[in-house]
Amino acid sequence: METKIYFRDMEGYEALTEHQKKYIGKNTAFDLEKLPTRAMQEEMDGFIQERMRKVAITTLQTDKTNYNLLCRFLAEKERGLEHFLDWKRETWFRKVKAWMFEEGIPLAHERQGIYGATYRMQSGFLRYLDQLLEFLEPEDIREEQEKDLWRLEKLDIPVRENLVKNYETLNFTKILQENIREETKKGIYLNLQAEAITSVARELTAMRRLSKFLRERYPGIQSCREIDRKVLEDYLTYLKTEETTTKHLHSELTRLRAILESIGRSLEYRNLEGLFLTRDIPPTPKAEFKTYSDGELKRLNAAITKMDEQTARAMVIHQMLGTRISDTLTLQTDCLYKKDGENLIRIRQMKTNMFVKPVSEELALLIQKAIQYTKDKYGETTYIFVSDRNPERPMQYPALQSKIIRLIHKEDLRDDNGQIFGFGTHMYRHRYGMKLTEMHLDDWTIARLLGHSSLNNVKYYRKMSNQILADETRQARHNMSLKILECLAGWEEEYEQIRQNDRLK
């Protein structure tokens, strides 16, 4: 075993830019001799090799900083340790946190989200220690559904995954009551067999929040069997008056009801049947049907052209297809074909079924260019837009969203009201549908081009188009009314009422 692991010898080092190589340094390495025992050196070597397979070299540079902090701690506080696991996890974190306090090293730091909200994040050093201990701990040979952290790939049931949002685990550790935690696992396992992973993840979040409430207000409750109507009513009041982080109360309570009912079915807890009344769940807030104006779209697209070429293509193709972002990012390399001389595209919708629609020659060429770009860079792939880290998966929506939000703030892009742009990819779809109505297409054709299975939503696009037309022509209509009133001057008395009514408006 080499006692120094040099970055220059790592796979991927040669692919770095000269600036990145200069930043890392020619002789940068993990120095295993800083660890007190041979056994700890071997354990750390295995962990570093595992990290080298999973993360980028730039991430390993941060790892090295945390590694050196760990070596400092061991040099000052180590008392006869032979292996890392000679201390229990709780002992490690208690001692390390005390040392960090002595050294003035913060236990957490604030981080700003892409929309400006501030979050408090655990220290990177503590996360690194947690990853090390998890790697070294013996493999848990229990069935996956018995563990407190489920890896979805290891479950014995197929999971309806969201291809553009990466869910790898379900974490039950923040459900504080042991019995409720085990009961929740039963309900979640049942729901995973019928629901999408995004819905199940929200159910788990709802149970975590309920668990926190029970610990604070009803510490004696340790099982869902003990939850009754009074407890639920108190919780509903708590959500409406104290728990300010819950922004979507309808969704929160719908998911909570779903998981509690599944727990009740799995374990035959009769108290959970009919626990919720219809009035408990508020109606869905009526969403504002927004779209971009011509000016806003021009400003946004002008900035998008400054991004890397494949991301820019993805955004332009998304606009021109009028699809949901999940459908755009999961376009497959065989999506284009010709029939009777016309370009057609297969769109495999994640929410509904596949549909086919015609596309222009220009759009077909742009899609072909995107396909060729991915093939040249990654070889044969299933998807046109792929994840840089794992080309077998499509481009992830959070990564795309983060890029666009950073661009908006960097370029200081503002909407027609002077406010910094928000970013909603679905607004492109709204605009696409609205423009179809302005072309005077019938409802059936509009629904087919949008991939809708029914005509129900077309009315929203027509309503938006009519409202924008009304807003844009209001001044012209007012001027026309003034001209007409001038023409009525001097007419018979019955026309005087028209002028009076106009003044009253």
Summary of the structure (lengths in Angstrom):
residues: 505
radius of gyration: 29.5
end to end distance: 87.4
largest distance: 109.1
contacts: 1338
relative contact order: 0.05
helix: 58%
strand: 9%
